[in-house]
Amino acid sequence: MSHVVTIETQVRDPEALRSSCRRLGLDAPMHQTIKLFSAEATGYCVQLPRWRYPVVCDTDSGTVHYDNYGGHWGEQAQLDKLIQRYAVEKSVLEARKQGHSVTEQSLADGSIKLTVQVGGAS
């Protein structure tokens, strides 16, 4: 039986975030307090390519703090790619914890199709 799922992502799992960064070729996130342009944020910091300030993931609240000045200090597409990758990594981790196997397929439109086989660990 097939099910289509839509996920609204909150970044709460440091392990899935680390895995996401590794898969995207980014440096591992560091937990720290940093100054954005006009505010301070604490959490796991990820430096995205060509972004002036890191993205800060507060895993307690699930919130992602960032300042890209409406795209002038960093392309929104880079953040979108990180969030998408995080959602995939978290979904795979949770499915495998429950003993399921997962296959991943990148689609032409940039989306990612996950197929979870219930009961078959891989």
SULNORKA-V968202 format. One record per residue. N is the residue number from 1. RES is the residue in three letters. SS is DSSP state (alpha for helix, beta for strand, coil for the rest). OMEGA is omega in degrees with one decimal (NA if undefined). BURIAL is I if it has 9 or more other ideal C-beta (glycine too) atoms within 8 Angstrom, else O. Layout:
((N	RES	SS	OMEGA	BURIAL) (N	RES	SS	OMEGA	BURIAL))
This chain:
((1	MET	coil	-177.3	O) (2	SER	coil	177.3	O) (3	HIS	coil	174.6	O) (4	VAL	coil	-176.4	O) (5	VAL	coil	172.0	O) (6	THR	coil	-175.4	O) (7	ILE	coil	169.5	O) (8	GLU	coil	-168.0	O) (9	THR	coil	166.5	O) (10	GLN	coil	-177.8	O) (11	VAL	coil	-176.7	I) (12	ARG	coil	-173.8	O) (13	ASP	coil	-179.2	I) (14	PRO	alpha	179.3	I) (15	GLU	alpha	178.5	O) (16	ALA	alpha	177.7	I) (17	LEU	alpha	177.3	I) (18	ARG	alpha	178.9	I) (19	SER	alpha	178.4	I) (20	SER	alpha	179.7	I) (21	CYS	alpha	179.4	I) (22	ARG	alpha	-179.0	I) (23	ARG	alpha	179.9	O) (24	LEU	alpha	179.8	I) (25	GLY	coil	179.4	O) (26	LEU	coil	173.8	I) (27	ASP	coil	178.6	O) (28	ALA	coil	178.1	O) (29	PRO	coil	178.9	I) (30	MET	beta	177.3	O) (31	HIS	beta	-178.3	O) (32	GLN	beta	172.7	O) (33	THR	beta	-179.8	O) (34	ILE	beta	176.5	I) (35	LYS	beta	169.0	O) (36	LEU	coil	-175.7	I) (37	PHE	coil	-175.8	O) (38	SER	coil	-178.8	O) (39	ALA	coil	175.7	O) (40	GLU	beta	178.6	O) (41	ALA	beta	178.9	I) (42	THR	beta	178.1	I) (43	GLY	beta	178.4	I) (44	TYR	beta	-174.6	I) (45	CYS	beta	179.3	I) (46	VAL	beta	177.4	I) (47	GLN	coil	179.1	O) (48	LEU	coil	-179.9	I) (49	PRO	coil	176.1	O) (50	ARG	coil	174.5	O) (51	TRP	coil	179.3	I) (52	ARG	coil	-179.6	O) (53	TYR	coil	176.6	I) (54	PRO	coil	170.9	I) (55	VAL	beta	-177.5	I) (56	VAL	beta	-177.8	I) (57	CYS	beta	177.7	I) (58	ASP	beta	-174.9	I) (59	THR	coil	175.1	I) (60	ASP	coil	-178.2	O) (61	SER	coil	-176.1	O) (62	GLY	coil	-175.5	O) (63	THR	beta	174.5	O) (64	VAL	beta	178.9	I) (65	HIS	beta	177.9	I) (66	TYR	coil	174.7	I) (67	ASP	coil	177.2	I) (68	ASN	coil	175.4	I) (69	TYR	alpha	177.4	I) (70	GLY	alpha	178.7	O) (71	GLY	alpha	-179.8	O) (72	HIS	coil	-177.2	O) (73	TRP	coil	179.1	I) (74	GLY	coil	-179.4	I) (75	GLU	coil	178.4	I) (76	GLN	alpha	-178.8	O) (77	ALA	alpha	178.5	O) (78	GLN	alpha	177.9	I) (79	LEU	alpha	178.8	I) (80	ASP	alpha	178.9	O) (81	LYS	alpha	177.7	I) (82	LEU	alpha	-178.7	I) (83	ILE	alpha	177.8	I) (84	GLN	alpha	-178.9	I) (85	ARG	alpha	177.9	I) (86	TYR	alpha	-179.2	I) (87	ALA	alpha	178.4	I) (88	VAL	alpha	-177.6	I) (89	GLU	alpha	180.0	I) (90	LYS	alpha	178.9	I) (91	SER	alpha	179.4	I) (92	VAL	alpha	178.5	I) (93	LEU	alpha	-177.6	I) (94	GLU	alpha	179.3	O) (95	ALA	alpha	-179.0	I) (96	ARG	alpha	175.5	I) (97	LYS	alpha	-179.3	O) (98	GLN	coil	175.7	O) (99	GLY	coil	-179.0	O) (100	HIS	coil	173.6	I) (101	SER	beta	-176.0	I) (102	VAL	beta	170.6	I) (103	THR	beta	-176.0	O) (104	GLU	beta	178.3	I) (105	GLN	beta	175.1	O) (106	SER	beta	-178.4	O) (107	LEU	coil	-175.6	O) (108	ALA	coil	-178.4	O) (109	ASP	coil	179.9	O) (110	GLY	coil	177.8	O) (111	SER	coil	-179.0	O) (112	ILE	beta	178.4	I) (113	LYS	beta	174.2	O) (114	LEU	beta	174.2	I) (115	THR	beta	-179.1	O) (116	VAL	beta	177.4	I) (117	GLN	beta	-177.4	I) (118	VAL	coil	175.1	O) (119	GLY	coil	-178.3	O) (120	GLY	coil	-179.5	O) (121	ALA	coil	174.8	O) (122	SER	coil	NA	O))
